[in-house]
Each structure stands twice: as structure tokens, then as C-alpha cells.
Amino acid sequence: MRALVMYESMFGNTEAVARAVADGMARLAEVTVVDVGTMPLATGVDVIVLGGPTHAFGLSRPATRQDAVRQGATRDDAATVGLREWLDAAPALSGVPAAVFDTRVDKRFSGSAARKAERRLRRLGCRMLVAAQSFHVVGTPGPLVDGERERARRWGEAVVAAAVAATPRT
């Protein structure tokens, strides 16, 4: 099974979660982890996982990414391309199994990049494997809340297990 884990990260926290998710998937899948800024193609994979930071209650936009850069984001180049732009350019992904996650500062606030991305993937034809998941950071620049990397690894295990279970036997 081949998996693509694609992330958008401004301060490195979402990338850390993406890598932990990939570690969890690696026992049952060949996993490629890639920054969405490279505008990767989602071809030749059996499962797609998307992850991004929650900005202004949803997917980041150029203005919110610029604001992150002003706040000290470690990736100036990420200000131009994010999950929103990748999803805008994505081809139909009929039947492709997928999962989404986000990072966010506080679970008390509403809004989720993952839920927005999930709706967009469904419109592209993806079949969602598990519920969207949020991982928490301490303040805008992070770090991740203690235990979130391990929780992300376990979530990655659940994603790939669901993908394997959904794969038709020949």
C-alpha cells in the first residue's frame, strides 16, 4: 500500500504531526511525506492524508499565512501556497481513500482546517477513512501539547488500518 501524507506548516508543528502520522502508517504502508508547497500530484497512491494549521477558523489563506510570517513563522515560502490552493488545483479523486488532520491552538474555539479540507476532499470524490482529527499546540508558534506526537502516531496507525480494511481482496 502506498500513502501520501501532505502537510502545510508555518511553525513546524503541523509538519511534526504529519511525520508522526507517517510513522504510524509505516508498518503497513510505504509512506511519502511532502510539503504541500511543492504542489505534489496525488497519483499512484492508495491513500491520501492532508494536514494543515487552522487559521481564522478554517483553512489558511494568503493573508493569514502572511500574518504567520509576520509572527515569526519559520517558512517564508509557505506564505504563497497552502492546502486551500492545492485543493483548488486538485483533479477529481473519485474513490481515493483519505483522511485529514489539523493543528490548532485551543480546542475551545470553533473552526477547523481539517473539517474544511474534509468537505473539499469529499467534493473531489474522496472516501474518508476516519473522522477528521485536531492536534493541539501551545500558542501560535507552538510547541505541540505534550503527548500529541504519540497521539498522531496512533491516529496514523488507525488511518492505515482503515485503508487496509477497505481494500478489496483479490
N, C-alpha and C positions, 0 to 999 in steps of 0.2 A: 504494500500500500504506500502511495506517495502523498505526502501532505505538504501544503504551503501555508506557512504562518507569516502573515504580513502585518506590519505594525506601523503606526505613526507615533513618534515620540519626540517631545521637545526637551525634556529634562533628563531623559534616560530611564524613567520609571516604567513607562509602557514597554520599552524595549526589554527591560529586565523581566517583566511579566511574560512577554512573548517568548523569551528564551527559556523561562521556566516551564511554560506550556509545552514548548517543543521538547524539552527534556522528558516531560511526562508522556508525550506521544511516541518518543523514540524507540521504546521497547517493541512496538507493533507497527511502526511506520518509518519510512525514510523521509525525514523532515528537512525542508529548506526554510530558513528564516530570512526574511528580507524586509528592508525598509520600503514603505510604500512610495517614497520619493523617487525610487528607481522605476516606477510605473511598471511593475512586473506583469507578465502575462499569466493568466490562471489557466493555462492549458496543460494537459498531460498530468493532471493531479487528480487524486481520488477524494481529497477533502481540502477545504479552504478554511482557515481561521483568520479572522480580521480582528485587530485590536487598535484602539486609539484612545486618546485622552478626552474626557468630557470638558468641553469649553462652552460656556454660556448655555448650559442645559442640553447640549447636543453635540453633534459633530463639529469639529473645528472649521473655521472659515479663514480666509487670508487675514482678515483684520484681527481675529483672536490669536492667530499664530504670530502675527507681528507684535501683538501685545505681550505674548510669551517671550519673544526675543528681547523686548524692552525690559522684561523682568529677569533677564539673565539666562534664558534658555541656552543650552549648550550647542544647539544645532541651528545656526542661522539659515542654512539651506532648506530646512524643513518648513520655513515660513511660506514657501510658494506652493507646495504640493502636500495634500493630506488625503485621508480616506475619502472625503467628500469628492475630491477631484478624480480619484481612482474609480469610485463608484459611478461617477458621471460618464467616464470613458469606457467602463467595462462592457464587454459584449454580453449577450444573453448567456446565462449559465444554467440552462434547463437541467434540473435534476441533480446538480452538483451538491453533494453534502457539505454543509458549512456550519460554523459556529462563530460567535462574536464575543468579545470582551471589551471592557473599557477600564480606565483608571479614573478615579475621581477623589476629590478632597474629603468630602463628608457625606455620609450616607443619609443625613437628614434632609439634604436638598434634593429636589426633584430634578429630573432630567438625566439622560444617559446617552452617551455616544453609542453604546452597544445597542440599545433599543432602536435608535435611529438607523444604524447600519443594518440591523436585522431586517427592518422593514424594507430597506433598499435592496438587500440581497434577495428577499422573497419576491420582490417585483422583477428581479432579474432571472427568477426561476429556481433559485437555490432551495434546497430542502434542509431545514435547520435540524441539527442533530440533538442539541441540548439547549436549555434555556440560556439566554444571554447572561453574562456574569460581570460583576463590577469588582474591581480590586482597589483598595484604598491607600491613599498617600497622606502623609502628614504635611499639610500646606502645599501650595502650588508647586514649589520645586522638589517636594518630597522630603525625605525618602519614603519608600514603601512602609506601611504599617507592619510591625513585627508579625511574622507568620504568613504574610501574603505570598511570598515566593513559593513556599511549600503548598499553600492552598492552590496556587496557579499550576504547580506541577500535578497535583491530584486532579484538577479540572482537566488538564491536558490528557491525563490517563482516561478520564471519563469520556472525553470527546472521541479519542481514537477507539475506545471500546464500543461506543455507539456506532461509529463508522464501520467497524468490523462486523458488528451485529447486523447492520443494514445492507452489507454487501451480499448480493445474491451468490449462492453456492452453485458451482458448475460441475 
